[in-house]
Amino acid sequence: MTLAFVAKSVRCADAIGGEILQVCFDSKPESGNEDERHTPYVLISQNFEFASPATIEWHDGSDYDGGAEIVSFKLARDRARIRLDRDLEIDVGFRIGDRRFAQLCSYLRRMLDENVLATT
């Protein structure tokens, strides 16, 4: 199964001095109300305080899910393709400026194992 959507916002966030990093691809604008979500998003998080791989959660437009392992993450200038250890691939198109794309690359390089992340 493939979850495909175009992200209206791409956010990179950190907390606790960079100990926690998050990258979110969201089909809603940043000011959207989560109580009535009917559109997809993908959120990847890494907590460096614990020695564990990055986590991923998503909404497919109908329901929330998460807890899968990221098997591969291919990042291009306008697209992210994520393959999970479940029968799910996520294909996200996006348009962001050069500065934000550089930030996205930096966050993902820190969060994901070099065997998982590939940039094209």
One Martini backbone bead per residue (centre of mass of N, CA, C, O) as a GRO file, in nm:
protein
  120
    1MET     BB    1   0.100   0.034   0.018
    2THR     BB    2   0.021   0.386  -0.056
    3LEU     BB    3   0.113   0.702   0.074
    4ALA     BB    4  -0.007   0.998  -0.092
    5PHE     BB    5   0.123   1.342  -0.087
    6VAL     BB    6   0.100   1.695  -0.036
    7ALA     BB    7   0.288   1.928   0.118
    8LYS     BB    8   0.227   2.242   0.281
    9SER     BB    9   0.424   2.145   0.515
   10VAL     BB   10   0.766   2.184   0.650
   11ARG     BB   11   0.900   2.066   0.961
   12CYS     BB   12   1.154   2.175   1.192
   13ALA     BB   13   1.243   2.043   1.521
   14ASP     BB   14   1.352   2.133   1.858
   15ALA     BB   15   1.476   2.000   2.177
   16ILE     BB   16   1.682   2.012   2.427
   17GLY     BB   17   1.933   2.110   2.256
   18GLY     BB   18   1.884   1.859   2.031
   19GLU     BB   19   1.774   1.584   2.163
   20ILE     BB   20   1.520   1.663   1.988
   21LEU     BB   21   1.381   1.558   1.676
   22GLN     BB   22   1.176   1.698   1.400
   23VAL     BB   23   0.975   1.581   1.116
   24CYS     BB   24   0.719   1.743   0.908
   25PHE     BB   25   0.461   1.626   0.690
   26ASP     BB   26   0.190   1.842   0.574
   27SER     BB   27  -0.139   1.891   0.431
   28LYS     BB   28  -0.148   2.115   0.638
   29PRO     BB   29  -0.139   2.385   0.780
   30GLU     BB   30   0.012   2.484   1.072
   31SER     BB   31  -0.287   2.592   1.189
   32GLY     BB   32  -0.417   2.334   1.232
   33ASN     BB   33  -0.671   2.114   1.343
   34GLU     BB   34  -0.646   1.803   1.510
   35ASP     BB   35  -0.942   1.716   1.595
   36GLU     BB   36  -1.020   1.722   1.254
   37ARG     BB   37  -0.865   1.509   1.096
   38HIS     BB   38  -0.846   1.439   0.708
   39THR     BB   39  -0.529   1.442   0.669
   40PRO     BB   40  -0.213   1.396   0.590
   41TYR     BB   41   0.082   1.274   0.776
   42VAL     BB   42   0.436   1.305   0.881
   43LEU     BB   43   0.634   1.186   1.170
   44ILE     BB   44   0.970   1.241   1.271
   45SER     BB   45   1.162   1.101   1.548
   46GLN     BB   46   1.437   1.197   1.781
   47ASN     BB   47   1.589   1.055   2.078
   48PHE     BB   48   1.916   1.089   2.208
   49GLU     BB   49   1.883   0.973   2.502
   50PHE     BB   50   1.815   0.722   2.330
   51ALA     BB   51   1.909   0.401   2.193
   52SER     BB   52   1.722   0.463   1.912
   53PRO     BB   53   1.535   0.476   1.664
   54ALA     BB   54   1.349   0.632   1.475
   55THR     BB   55   1.029   0.763   1.462
   56ILE     BB   56   0.689   0.693   1.331
   57GLU     BB   57   0.411   0.887   1.216
   58TRP     BB   58   0.058   0.876   1.097
   59HIS     BB   59  -0.183   0.999   0.856
   60ASP     BB   60  -0.424   0.877   0.600
   61GLY     BB   61  -0.719   1.044   0.649
   62SER     BB   62  -0.852   0.842   0.884
   63ASP     BB   63  -0.585   0.749   1.054
   64TYR     BB   64  -0.372   0.655   1.298
   65ASP     BB   65  -0.012   0.577   1.308
   66GLY     BB   66   0.267   0.351   1.408
   67GLY     BB   67   0.587   0.191   1.489
   68ALA     BB   68   0.763   0.177   1.257
   69GLU     BB   69   1.020   0.095   1.044
   70ILE     BB   70   1.277   0.245   0.874
   71VAL     BB   71   1.423   0.128   0.579
   72SER     BB   72   1.372   0.383   0.378
   73PHE     BB   73   1.511   0.713   0.263
   74LYS     BB   74   1.421   0.924  -0.005
   75LEU     BB   75   1.578   1.231  -0.100
   76ALA     BB   76   1.453   1.505  -0.266
   77ARG     BB   77   1.390   1.828  -0.354
   78ASP     BB   78   1.048   1.730  -0.391
   79ARG     BB   79   1.092   1.441  -0.230
   80ALA     BB   80   0.957   1.167  -0.029
   81ARG     BB   81   1.067   0.823   0.032
   82ILE     BB   82   0.905   0.573   0.236
   83ARG     BB   83   1.006   0.269   0.388
   84LEU     BB   84   0.852   0.013   0.559
   85ASP     BB   85   0.810  -0.286   0.760
   86ARG     BB   86   0.557  -0.261   0.621
   87ASP     BB   87   0.281  -0.238   0.397
   88LEU     BB   88   0.447   0.065   0.345
   89GLU     BB   89   0.440   0.363   0.152
   90ILE     BB   90   0.580   0.695   0.135
   91ASP     BB   91   0.466   0.983  -0.068
   92VAL     BB   92   0.619   1.311  -0.074
   93GLY     BB   93   0.537   1.621  -0.172
   94PHE     BB   94   0.735   1.934  -0.219
   95ARG     BB   95   0.782   2.300  -0.138
   96ILE     BB   96   1.100   2.451  -0.081
   97GLY     BB   97   1.348   2.620   0.016
   98ASP     BB   98   1.685   2.608   0.047
   99ARG     BB   99   1.711   2.649   0.353
  100ARG     BB  100   1.499   2.436   0.438
  101PHE     BB  101   1.633   2.198   0.291
  102ALA     BB  102   1.897   2.203   0.450
  103GLN     BB  103   1.762   2.147   0.720
  104LEU     BB  104   1.632   1.880   0.647
  105CYS     BB  105   1.894   1.729   0.584
  106SER     BB  106   2.026   1.767   0.860
  107TYR     BB  107   1.814   1.622   1.031
  108LEU     BB  108   1.812   1.347   0.879
  109ARG     BB  109   2.114   1.279   0.923
  110ARG     BB  110   2.083   1.265   1.237
  111MET     BB  111   1.832   1.054   1.253
  112LEU     BB  112   1.950   0.873   1.021
  113ASP     BB  113   2.083   0.621   0.890
  114GLU     BB  114   2.301   0.585   0.624
  115ASN     BB  115   2.141   0.316   0.523
  116VAL     BB  116   1.859   0.475   0.492
  117LEU     BB  117   1.970   0.737   0.373
  118ALA     BB  118   1.891   0.905   0.057
  119THR     BB  119   2.024   1.127  -0.183
  120THR     BB  120   1.920   1.299  -0.510
   0.00000   0.00000   0.00000
